Amino acid sequence: QVQLVESGGGLVQAGGSLSVSCAASGDTFNDYTMGWFRQAPGKEREFVAAITWSGTSTYYPDSVKGRFTISRDNAKSTVYLEMNSLKPEDTAVYYCAARYHSYVGDYSTRNTYNYWGQGTQVTVSS
């Protein structure tokens, strides 16, 4: 099992940048594919980014591609999400998620992830 704790959320103006982090503990971090999801009030939780265990492959939906970057530091058991050119519609609670690396594909499907953090609020003001 792995435990996940997000940090780094906050308030930023539109057009600004913000980074969030997710620290993992428990099981071997580089056994896991890591993902970021977000959930705005009244909306479904949606996929934001994913990174494979080695960090060699990353995945994004069109809504954030070119603006968001996921990365990981396996030595620190931490995954990061750097967010640039933020828009008010990026406002949401951001969740870190993990699943065992042997599951390949379906990176955007939230129910393929077994472990979740508690979330961190990101608010983008207009």
C-alpha positions in Angstrom: 0.0 0.0 0.0 1.0 3.6 -0.5 -0.1 6.7 1.4 -0.3 10.0 -0.5 -0.2 13.6 0.9 -0.6 16.6 -1.4 0.7 20.0 -0.7 1.2 23.4 -2.4 -2.3 24.5 -3.4 -3.4 28.0 -3.0 -4.8 31.1 -4.7 -3.3 32.5 -7.9 -4.4 35.1 -10.4 -5.3 34.0 -13.9 -2.3 33.7 -16.1 -0.1 32.8 -13.1 1.7 29.6 -12.1 1.5 27.2 -9.2 3.0 23.9 -8.4 1.6 21.2 -6.3 3.4 18.2 -4.8 2.4 14.7 -3.6 4.6 12.9 -1.2 4.2 9.1 -1.0 5.1 6.7 1.8 4.6 3.1 2.5 5.3 0.9 -0.5 8.1 1.3 -3.1 7.3 4.5 -4.9 8.8 3.6 -8.3 6.5 0.5 -8.4 3.6 2.9 -9.1 2.2 4.9 -12.0 1.2 8.3 -10.6 -1.7 10.5 -11.7 -3.3 13.9 -10.9 -7.0 14.4 -11.0 -9.1 17.4 -10.1 -12.7 18.0 -9.0 -14.5 21.3 -9.2 -17.7 21.9 -7.2 -20.7 20.1 -8.8 -18.5 18.3 -11.4 -17.0 14.9 -11.9 -13.4 14.2 -10.9 -11.4 14.6 -14.1 -8.0 13.5 -15.3 -5.2 16.0 -15.4 -1.9 14.2 -15.9 -0.2 10.8 -15.4 3.4 9.7 -15.4 4.8 6.1 -15.6 6.9 4.6 -12.9 10.2 5.5 -14.7 9.1 9.0 -15.6 9.7 8.3 -19.3 6.1 8.7 -20.4 3.5 11.4 -19.5 -0.1 11.8 -20.5 -2.4 14.9 -20.5 -5.9 15.8 -21.6 -6.2 18.5 -24.2 -7.5 20.9 -21.6 -4.1 21.2 -19.9 -1.6 20.0 -22.5 1.1 22.6 -23.0 0.2 24.3 -19.7 0.7 21.6 -17.1 3.8 19.4 -16.5 3.9 16.3 -14.4 7.2 15.0 -13.1 8.5 12.7 -10.4 11.5 12.2 -8.2 11.7 8.6 -7.2 14.5 9.3 -4.8 12.2 11.6 -2.9 9.0 9.5 -3.4 7.3 12.7 -4.7 5.3 13.6 -7.8 4.9 17.1 -8.9 2.4 19.1 -11.0 3.6 22.4 -12.4 0.7 24.5 -13.7 1.3 27.5 -15.9 -1.0 30.0 -17.7 -3.7 29.1 -15.2 -7.3 29.9 -16.0 -10.3 30.3 -13.6 -11.7 27.0 -14.9 -8.6 25.3 -13.5 -10.1 26.0 -10.0 -10.6 22.7 -8.3 -9.4 20.3 -5.6 -6.4 18.5 -7.0 -5.9 14.9 -6.1 -2.8 12.7 -6.4 -3.4 9.1 -7.3 -1.4 5.9 -7.6 -1.7 2.5 -9.2 0.7 -0.4 -9.6 2.9 0.0 -12.7 1.9 -3.3 -14.2 -1.5 -1.8 -15.2 -0.8 -0.3 -18.6 -3.1 2.1 -20.5 -6.3 3.8 -19.4 -4.3 6.5 -17.7 -7.2 8.9 -17.6 -9.7 6.5 -16.0 -9.9 7.3 -12.3 -11.2 3.9 -11.1 -8.0 2.3 -12.3 -6.1 4.0 -9.5 -6.1 2.3 -6.1 -4.7 5.0 -3.8 -5.7 8.6 -3.4 -4.5 11.6 -1.4 -6.8 13.9 0.5 -6.6 16.7 -2.1 -5.3 20.3 -2.2 -7.3 23.3 -3.2 -6.2 25.4 -6.2 -8.1 28.6 -6.8 -7.6 30.8 -9.9 -9.0 34.2 -9.7 -10.0 36.2 -12.8 
